[in-house]
Amino acid sequence: MPSEWYNEEASANLKQTETDMIQKTLDHMNTIVTSAFENLEEFNQYGGEATIYNNNGVAIGIKLTHAIYGEEEFSQNNNKFEQYNKITKGNEYIAILTRQDGSIRDIQTNIQNAKLDTIYRWLIDTYKEIDYIVNSPTLFFLKRTDFRYHGPDETKEAYKTSHILKGK
């Protein structure tokens, strides 16, 4: 099963304006993720990675990754984990980590963001492309594999433990 560890160096340094614009699109991201993975918590799964193929069986270069991680938060109206959602298109990706309340914890990317809304525009354009794919089930299909994400807290703890074991 593929896995990925939190990478602080990949965190995007975005202006609050762009982060707020991205926050407003998270419902769209959640709709895409739900259509590809359903409700992971219901199936007691950590995550999945879906590669999109055309009807000839050729991967088109888009992957969707979704994982739940961290400690589950229990409250009267909330029974959720933190979430990791990543869209990869070719060699570019954007990963959004959300807290239990749905707010953005971190945005990670390898896309250069020289202009104010570069990351936001990439997301919006990619959402449109994925919407077309989701609405064209005779033209595209998904192949899904299990996936495990190790979030910021788990990564920090593993780093500390490895240094203790090495005697540092």
C-alpha positions as CSV (number, residue, x, y, z in Angstrom):
1,M,0.0,0.0,0.0
2,P,1.5,3.3,-1.0
3,S,1.9,5.9,1.8
4,E,3.1,9.5,2.1
5,W,4.5,11.5,5.0
6,Y,3.7,15.1,5.7
7,N,6.4,17.3,4.2
8,E,6.6,20.7,5.8
9,E,8.9,22.0,3.0
10,A,6.1,21.5,0.4
11,S,3.9,24.0,2.3
12,A,2.7,26.8,0.1
13,N,3.3,30.3,1.4
14,L,0.1,31.9,0.2
15,K,-1.5,35.2,1.0
16,Q,-4.5,35.0,3.2
17,T,-6.7,36.2,0.3
18,E,-5.8,33.2,-1.8
19,T,-6.2,30.8,1.1
20,D,-9.7,32.2,1.7
21,M,-10.6,31.8,-2.0
22,I,-9.4,28.1,-1.8
23,Q,-11.3,27.6,1.4
24,K,-14.5,28.6,-0.4
25,T,-13.9,25.8,-3.0
26,L,-13.5,23.0,-0.5
27,D,-17.1,22.0,-0.9
28,H,-16.3,21.3,-4.6
29,M,-13.2,19.3,-3.6
30,N,-15.3,17.3,-1.1
31,T,-17.9,16.5,-3.8
32,I,-15.1,15.3,-6.1
33,V,-13.5,13.2,-3.4
34,T,-16.9,11.7,-2.3
35,S,-17.7,10.8,-5.9
36,A,-14.3,8.9,-6.2
37,F,-14.1,7.4,-2.7
38,E,-17.5,7.5,-1.0
39,N,-17.2,7.8,2.8
40,L,-13.9,6.3,3.9
41,E,-14.9,6.5,7.6
42,E,-17.9,4.3,7.0
43,F,-15.6,1.6,5.5
44,N,-12.9,2.0,8.2
45,Q,-10.3,2.7,5.6
46,Y,-7.4,5.2,5.8
47,G,-7.4,6.4,2.3
48,G,-7.2,5.7,-1.4
49,E,-5.5,6.9,-4.6
50,A,-7.5,6.9,-7.8
51,T,-5.9,7.1,-11.2
52,I,-8.2,8.2,-14.0
53,Y,-8.2,6.2,-17.3
54,N,-9.8,6.9,-20.6
55,N,-12.1,4.2,-22.1
56,N,-9.1,2.8,-24.0
57,G,-7.5,1.9,-20.6
58,V,-4.8,4.7,-20.9
59,A,-4.1,6.8,-17.8
60,I,-4.7,10.4,-18.6
61,G,-2.3,11.9,-16.0
62,I,-4.8,12.8,-13.2
63,K,-4.7,11.2,-9.8
64,L,-7.0,11.9,-6.9
65,T,-5.8,11.0,-3.4
66,H,-7.8,11.1,-0.2
67,A,-7.0,10.0,3.3
68,I,-8.1,10.5,6.8
69,Y,-5.5,10.9,9.5
70,G,-4.9,12.0,13.1
71,E,-7.0,11.5,16.1
72,E,-10.8,11.3,15.6
73,E,-12.6,14.2,17.2
74,F,-15.8,13.3,19.1
75,S,-18.3,16.0,19.9
76,Q,-22.1,16.4,19.8
77,N,-22.2,17.4,16.1
78,N,-18.8,16.2,15.0
79,N,-17.3,12.8,14.6
80,K,-14.5,13.4,12.1
81,F,-10.9,12.9,11.3
82,E,-8.5,15.4,9.7
83,Q,-8.4,14.9,5.9
84,Y,-5.8,15.0,3.2
85,N,-6.9,15.6,-0.3
86,K,-4.5,15.8,-3.2
87,I,-5.0,16.3,-6.9
88,T,-2.1,15.4,-9.2
89,K,-2.1,16.5,-12.8
90,G,0.9,15.5,-14.8
91,N,3.9,16.4,-12.6
92,E,2.0,19.1,-10.7
93,Y,0.0,18.7,-7.5
94,I,-1.9,20.5,-4.8
95,A,-2.6,18.8,-1.5
96,I,-5.0,20.4,1.0
97,L,-5.0,19.3,4.6
98,T,-8.1,20.1,6.5
99,R,-9.0,20.1,10.2
100,Q,-11.9,18.2,11.7
101,D,-14.0,21.4,11.3
102,G,-13.3,21.6,7.6
103,S,-10.9,24.6,7.8
104,I,-7.6,24.5,6.0
105,R,-4.6,23.4,8.1
106,D,-2.1,23.5,5.3
107,I,-1.8,23.7,1.5
108,Q,1.1,21.9,-0.2
109,T,2.2,22.1,-3.8
110,N,5.0,22.0,-6.2
111,I,3.5,24.7,-8.4
112,Q,5.3,28.0,-8.5
113,N,3.0,30.7,-7.3
114,A,4.5,34.0,-8.4
115,K,1.1,35.5,-9.1
116,L,-1.5,36.0,-6.3
117,D,-4.1,33.4,-7.5
118,T,-1.9,30.8,-9.3
119,I,-2.8,28.0,-7.0
120,Y,-6.5,28.9,-6.9
121,R,-6.7,29.1,-10.7
122,W,-5.0,25.8,-11.1
123,L,-7.5,24.2,-8.7
124,I,-10.5,25.8,-10.4
125,D,-9.3,24.7,-13.9
126,T,-8.6,21.2,-12.6
127,Y,-12.0,21.0,-10.9
128,K,-13.7,21.8,-14.2
129,E,-11.7,19.0,-15.9
130,I,-12.5,16.5,-13.2
131,D,-16.2,17.5,-13.3
132,Y,-16.2,16.7,-17.0
133,I,-14.6,13.3,-16.2
134,V,-17.1,12.5,-13.4
135,N,-20.0,13.4,-15.7
136,S,-18.7,11.2,-18.5
137,P,-18.7,7.7,-17.1
138,T,-18.6,6.1,-20.5
139,L,-15.4,7.9,-21.4
140,F,-13.4,7.5,-18.2
141,F,-13.0,5.2,-15.3
142,L,-11.1,5.1,-12.0
143,K,-8.7,2.4,-10.7
144,R,-8.3,2.8,-7.0
145,T,-5.6,1.5,-4.6
146,D,-5.4,1.8,-0.9
147,F,-3.3,4.7,0.5
148,R,-2.0,5.8,3.9
149,Y,-1.2,9.3,4.9
150,H,1.0,10.2,7.9
151,G,0.0,13.7,9.0
152,P,2.0,16.5,10.6
153,D,1.7,15.2,14.2
154,E,2.6,11.6,13.3
155,T,5.5,12.8,11.2
156,K,6.8,15.0,14.0
157,E,6.5,12.2,16.6
158,A,8.3,9.7,14.2
159,Y,11.1,12.3,13.7
160,K,11.5,12.7,17.5
161,T,11.5,9.0,18.0
162,S,14.1,8.3,15.3
163,H,16.4,10.9,16.9
164,I,16.0,9.4,20.3
165,L,16.8,6.0,19.0
166,K,19.9,7.4,17.2
167,G,21.0,9.1,20.4
168,K,20.7,12.6,19.1
